[in-house]
Amino acid sequence: FDFSGRMRRLEWWGRSILMYFLIILVIAVLAAAVAALDNGSRPAGNGLKAVIAIGGILVVLAVIAFIVSGISLDVRRLHDMELSGWWVLLLRIGSVIPYVGFVVAIGGLIWLGFVHGTRGSNRFGPG
């Protein structure tokens, strides 16, 4: 959740992959809990409803945390290329535009994941 400083490509890839793994893990745990409580032969009981309600709240909180964390990763990666973190808005908003979003998302992935950062120190910190 740190928006200052720089982040090299390898660190960005590692943290991004870890973040997506954690998202999948949260969804899998919630799905397993629902499946364990709902065997399909009886109507949903209070236990299942409670798990779904609590799980839904946890998923919403996890999604918010993952969005903020993802934005902070991208901002620090942009800082490594000596660009303002505000460029993240272009990537995030552009990736949800119909028909164009896929191109923007893939372009952003290539830009953040494969373009070299500034060699040495820049205005965002040491290299």
N, C-alpha and C positions, 0 to 999 in steps of 0.2 A: 504493500500500500504506500510505498515511497515514490513520490513524483519528482524527486530531485536526483541529480547525478546522471551517470551514463551506464549503459548496459551493452556489452558486446554480443555478437550474434550467437555464439555458443550458449551463453548464459540465457539469452532470450528464448532460444529453442528449448533448452532444458526446462525452464520454468513454465513455458507455454504448454509443453507436453505434460508436465506434472499437473498443471491446472486442469487440463482436459481429462486426464486420468481420474482426478478427484471428482470431477463432475459426473463421470460415468459411474464411479464408485457410489456416490450419493444416490443416484437414480437406481442403481442395482440393489442397494440396501433397502430403499423404500419399496421397490417392486417385490423383493423377497419377503418383506414384512407383510405386504398386502396379500401375496400369494399364500403365505403360511396361515393367515387368519381367514382367508376366504377359500374354502375348498370347493365351492360351487354347488354344494348340495343343500345349503340352507341360506335363508336370507341374511343379509349383512347385519351383524350384531353390533352392540355398542363398542366392543373391542376393536373391530375393524374400522368403524366410523372414527374412533379416537385416533387410531394409527394413521388413517387417511388425513384427518384434520391436522394432527401434529406433523406428519410428514409433509403435508402441503405447506405449512408455515416454515418448516426447515428448508424445504426446496426453495421457497421464495427468498429466504434469508441467504441461502447459499448462492442463488443466482445473482443477487445484489452484490455479494462479496466477490464473486467471480468476475462480474462486470467491472467493478472498481479495480480489482487486481489486474485484470486484462488491460484496462486503460493505463494503469500505472506502468505496466511492462512496456506497452507501446510508446508511452511518453519518454521513458528512459532510453528506449532504443532509438527514438528520434533524436534525443539529446546527443547520443553517440555520433549521429550523422550531422551534428551542429544545426539541427532544425528545431523550431519551436514545437512544444508539445501540442499546440493548438491544431497542428496538422492531423491529429488523431480524429478531430471532428469530421474532417473531410473523409477519412477512411470509414468511420463508424456510420455517418449519415449516408455516404455514398454506397455503402454495402447493403443498404435496405431499400434502395430505389429499384423498382421492378425493371427487369430486363438489363439493367446496367450493374446491379449489385454484385452479380457473380464476377464480372470483369474487375470491378473495384476491389472485391475481396481477394481475388487471386493476385491482382497487381499489388495490393497491400502486403500480402504474404510474401511475395517475391521481394518487394522493396525492403520490408523489415527483416526478412530472414536471410537475404543473400547479399545485399549491398554493404560494402565495407563502410565502417565508421571513419570518423576523422582520425588521422594518425596524430599521436601526441595529444597535448592538452587543447581544449577548446573552452568556450565561455561557460560550459556546463560542468567542467571538472577535468581532472587529469586523465590521461589516456591509459 
